[in-house]
Amino acid sequence: MQEYFEYEDLYKHQGTENYEVVIIYNENSIIKEKLIEEKQQFLSVIGRDEKQKISARKKVDFLGNTIDKFIIYKTLSDGTLWGSEHYVNWLLNGDTTKHDYIDPLTNEDKKNWGKYSEKFDELYNKASCVYENFTGYYFKVDNKWFKIEEDPLRFKDCPENFTKLYPAKDPKDIRMLPLKESMEDLMKSKTIKVVDYIQQDSEKGIGLNPIKFSSGYYMLELYLPQGDTLKFRRYGAMGVSSEMFVYQIPKALGGSDQVFFIEQEPNSMYPNKSFAGFYAIRPKNYKQLPEYKFQLEKEHQQAVEKRIKILEK
């Protein structure tokens, strides 16, 4: 191990001459969600610190800066933060207000299948997005959310195939995209490389269990665009790519080929060796990148538009 003294765990890595390691979620944090908000160009990341038992959602720009933080909600594909009793538009416009759902049914509608189904059908056809949950049906119409809590199947006249007739409806304008891993492509292009594997633990297959088990330190090198090499290690089992994921946001979505994001999942068998977390590897001079200047211009334009809307009210 002495010959690899330069190879540090990511959570305590000091970076290279030209690149830094930014800790977005610490070494105790499991990542529960990582989505790209395509229009405003940021990541929505949810992480849970397993030691402190605290979860947090963060907006992270494509250069690894944390823009804002918020509490946990379910993320719908249109960017709405959904709760059974209210919804929040924080991902869409930064507003943390808890909005109540609109109940579209009168007391009479809730008793009469004909009126109920007519109102349901009207809402469903108008809605740009329909979300179904055991707590009810939720309809987004003209940027407002309606909720029908009453179960249609409780009406004796309700057709048995009702749920097939009215499936959940995703919006045409899907804003939340999954962050796709780049590890395989980066290894093929030799941008990232496993230079050695130092086995620390192993078990041979016996009898009816022929599977061999091995764990140890993977010594990795990430070859960076400005000529630096990030040397780091990762304790893993049964293959480094099973517990470590590398991402690069496509330039078509506003990303930079100079910035990498790395997610690590811990191995519970080795709590003092195998660490978690979410990290950005970026140039120390990232503010000189064209992507940063574009981001500043975009934020300025958004601030102007927000101000105009406030004045128009």
Secondary structure, DSSP 8 states (H G I E B T S, - for coil): -GGGTT-EEGGG----SSEEEEEEE-TTEEEEEEEEETTTTEEEEEEEETTTTEEEEEEEETTS-EEEEE---EE-TTS-EE-SSEEE-HHHHS----EE-B----TTTTT-HHHHHHHHHHHHHH-SEEEEETTEEEEEETTEEEEE-S-GGGSTTS-TTHHHHS--B--SS--EEE--B-HHHHHHTTSEEEEEEEEEEEE--BTTB---EEEEEEEEEEE-TTS-EEEEEEEEES-GGGTEEEE---GGGT--TT-EEEEE---TT-TTT---EEEEEEETTGGGSHHHHHHHHHHHHHHHHHHHHHHH-
